[in-house]
Amino acid sequence: MQKIIIQPELCDGCGDCEEACKKLYGASRIMIRELEGLYYPIICQQCEDAPCRTVCPTDAIQDEVDPERCIGCGLCMLVCPFGAVVMEDRKAQKCSQCPDLDTPACVKACSRRALSVVDTEKLKLERQKEFVSRMSGIGKGQKGTDILSILTAKRKARQKLE
């Protein structure tokens, strides 16, 4: 699954991502908020068990909001834990990650690379490989410090104490 990842420490609050989204959809589905000198892009996190989808009385929310079905009740906006659903012209709007584009407009517009698209499965596998590599490398090159030697030494020490 592709997901837009945010790195707030890189964001300078320029608003290029908001403008690119607004140009494409008529309203920006990404918002930048400033808090204590840092800028935070707020964008739909594409929740697997999305509260906005669950609460929608007309089933207007799937990956995108169906404007024909949306009645503008605002319940989706109230339950979004990220504050990523916006109301525009009495219709809900949320990021759909620009499914018709190779790269989402906000990501393409971000000159600081505070926004990027990541394949979550690939990222998970990379992190697992790093973890396994670190675990299998414990004590490599140092005699008696790998995990098996440590456990064996502990068992031998316990036997001598008994």
N, C-alpha and C positions, 0 to 999 in steps of 0.2 A: 504494500500500500504506500502510495506517495503522500507525503505530508509536508506542509510548510513549517519549517522550524525557525524560531525567532531567537536572535542573539541580541538582547537589549543593550549590552555593553558596546555594541558597534553602532547602534542607532544614534543619529545626530538630530532627529526630529525635523528633518527637512520637508517631509510631507510628500515627497515624490511618489511614494507607494499609494497614498490616498488619492492623489491626482490621477494616476494611471488607472486606478480602479473606478474612479468617478467618470473618467472619460469613456470607459468601456461599458459601465452599467448604469450611468446616470446618477448614481449615489455611491459613495465610498463604502465598501464593506469591510474596510480596515480602518482602525482609528489609532492615532498615536496619542498617548497620554504621558504627561510629564509628572514625575514624582521625585522630589529632592535632587533635581539636576540630571536625572536619567530619564530617557525616553523609552516607553514601552509600547510597541505595536500590539494592538489588540485585534485578534483575528479568530475566526471559528476554528476550534481544535478538532472538528470532525469526530466527535465522540462516538464511540461504538454503540453505547446505549444512551443516546442523546436525550436529555430531559426536554429539549425543545420539541423534538419529534413526538415524545410520549404525551406531552401536555396539549398538543395541537388538536383542537376539537374537529377540524375538517381534514386531517391528514394531509395538510398542504406542505409539510416539511419532509423531504427525503434527503438526498444529497444537496438539493437546492430547494428554494421555496417556490411553490407553484402559485403565481400571482392570481390565477383564476380561482383557486380554492381558498386562498388566504382571505379571512374576513377582517383582518386588522385588529384582533382582540388584544394583542400584545402579551399574551400569556407566555409565549416563547421567549420574549425579551426578559420577562420577569424571572424565569427559571434558569436562564443560561448562567452557569457558574463563572464564565469569563467576561460576561457583558458584551458578547460579540454579536448579538442579534440587534439590528437597528430597525426602526420604523421610518419609512419614507413614503410619503403620499398614502398614508394609512395602510401600508403593506409591509410585512416583515421582509427583511433582507439579511442574508448571511453569506459569508464566503463559500464559494463552491469550488475554489481552487482552479478556476478558469479551465473547465474540462475541454473546451474547444481549442485551447492554445497548448503549444509544446511546453512553455514555461509560463506560470501565472504572471499576470501583468505587474503585480506589486513586486515580485521577485526580480523581474527584468528591470524595473525602474529603480531598484535600490542600489545606488552607487557604492554604498558602504558595505554591502553584502550582509546586512543585518538579518535579511530574510533569505532563506534558501530552501530548496526542495530536496527532501531526503526520502529514500526508499527505506521504510521502517524495518522491513524484514532483513534487508542487507545490513543495515546499521546494527540490528540485534545480533546477527551472525558475527559481524566484526568484533563487537564487544565480547561475545562469548569466546571467540578465538583468543582475544587479548587475555581474558581471564584464565583460560585453560593454559595458555602459554606462560603466564606468570606463575600459576600453581605448579605446572610441571617443571618450571625452572627454579623452584625454591632450592637454594643451596647448590646449584650446579657449579661445579668447579671447586667446591669446598668439601673435602672429605668429611662424611658423617653429619652433614647438615641438611640432607634431603629429608622429606617427610617420613619416609620409611625408616631411615637411620634414627631419627628423633624418637619415633614410636618404639623401635627396638631397644634403644638405649634406655628409655623410660621403663620398659618392661624388665630389662636386666637390672636396673637400679632397684626396682620394687622387689624383685626376687632376692637380691642381696640383703635388703632390709628385713625381709621375712626370715 
